[in-house]
Amino acid sequence: MKREIFLIDTNAFISPYRTYYPFDLAPSFWGFLEQSMATGDIVLLDVVYDEVTKGDDDLSQWLSGVAPQCLKRGQADILAVYKQILNDIQQAKTHTGQPLYNAKALNEWAQNDIADPWLVATAKARDYTLVSFESPSGALGASTLGRVKIPDEAKKFGVKCCNLFEMMRALQFQFK
């Protein structure tokens, strides 16, 4: 059986840090993430690292201190899928033939420093499971949308998604 590798979204760092797993209450959670990145069970994309470390807080300092090896987003296999994703977003239509995404949504995902499309592309290219707290759009295809959602594009490209808790269970994390 193939080993499942998890590619983690920025929100899977920020949400736990800001809400239920602050460093002082859940140090074992952060140790688990650090160990899982070191063993390769969790992969960090360079653009996610950049998004997290641009802050001026304990999370930014922790991730900088852990200094995980980051996967570079510009590699040929990832770039090829990234182009397909941007093309899909540009070409997608509603049930009535209108563009599925408005110009703002297209422009946001076309920015090189936005992690979302790179995450989907990397997960597809490398057969990783994408970890995010984002929820899919409820009525995809019914009307033009102002935001592209990771789970929607991941589904179109056959990328497996899960949330942080599902990843923690899969990697058999337990608070001690």
N, C-alpha and C positions, 0 to 999 in steps of 0.2 A: 504494500500500500504506500502511495506517495505521501510524503510528509507535507502537512498543510503549513504554509507560510502566510503570515498576516502582514498586510500593508496598512499602516495606521494613519488615519486622517488627523488633521490638526485638532478638530473638536474632540477627539478621543483623548487628547492630552488636557486641553483647556477646561472642558466640562468637569472632569473629576477634580482637577486642581481647584477650581472655583467653587465647587459644590460639595460633593460627598466624600472625597478622598484628599483632603488637604495634607500637606507633608507632616504636620505635627500629629495628626490623628491616624494616618494610614501609611507609615513609612514602609511597611512590607509591600504595599501595592507598588510603590515607586521602585523598590528594590527588585520586584518581580519584572517590571518593565525593563529596567536596566539589564537584568540577567537575560531576559528574553531577546533583547536587541543584541547582546553579546553572543548568544548562541545561534542567532539567525532565525529564531522562531518569529520574531517581529522585525520587519524591514522598515526603515525610515527613508522616505524620499527627500532629496535635498531641499525641495521647495517647502515641504512641511517643516523641516528643521529651520529654514529661514523664517517662516511665519511665526513659529513658536519663539525663537530666540530674538526676534526684533523687539519683544517686550522688555520691560524693565521690572521684573518681578522674580519671585523665587523659582517659578517654573522655567523661565528663560535661563536663569543661572544654573538650575539643576541640569537641564538638557545640555547646556554648554559644557558643564563639568563632566557629564557622562561621556560627551564627545563620541556619540555613536558613529559608526561608519555609515555614511549615507549613500544611497543609490542615486547616481546622476541621471536626471530626467532626459537629457539630450541624446541618449544612446539610440542607435539606428532602429532597433526593434520597437522601442517605446515611441520614438518619433513617428514611425510609420502608422502606428495605431492612433496616436494623438491627432494626426492629420485626418484619419478616418472619422474620428469623433467630432472634430470641428466641422467637417463636411456634413456629417449626419445632422448636427445641430442646425446648420445653415439650410439644409434641404428638408428637414422634417416639416410635415404638414398636419393640420388638424383634420378632423373627420370631414370638414366642409372645404378643405383645400387651402385654407389660410395658413400662413407660416405658424408653426407651433410655438416658436420663440420670438419675442420682439427684439429689436436692435440692441437694447440695453443688455439682455441676457446673452446675446451673441458676443457683444463686445467684452462683457465680463469674462466669459470663458476663453476668449481669444487672447487674454493678457498672459504673457509668459510667466508672470510671478503668481498666478492664481493656481493653487494646488489641485483643485477638483478635477479638471480634465486630465492632468498628468497622473493623478491617482488611478483613474479608470483605465487610462492607456497602459500604465505600468502593470496593473493587476491583470489586464488582458494579455499583454505581451509575455508576462512571466508566470502566468497561472497562479497568482496570489489571491488570497481572500482579502477583500477590502473592508476595513473596520471603520465605521462611521456612525454617528448618531443621527445623521440626516434621514428624514422620512421621504418616501416617494410622493410625487404629486398625486393628489386624489383622483383627478379626472383628466389624466393625460390624454390629449387628443381632442378634448371637448372645446377648448378655446385657446387663444394665444396666451402664452405664459411669459411672465417677466423674469423668471429665474429658472435656470437649468438645475436639476437636482441629481446628485451623484447616483442614488439608487435607480433612477429612471434610465440614465445612460448606461449604467452598469448592466442592467437587465437587457437592454438592446444588444449589448456586446457579449452577453453570456458570462459576465463576471459575477462571482459569488460575493455577496455582501453579508456582513453581520455587524452586530453592535459590540461594544466593549465587553459586556457581560458574557455574551456568547463566546467571544475569544478567550476570556478568562477561564470559562468552563472547559473549552477545548484544550487549553494549555494546562489545565488542572491546577489553577491558582487557588490557594486557600489562605485566608488571613490567619496569622499565627501570633 
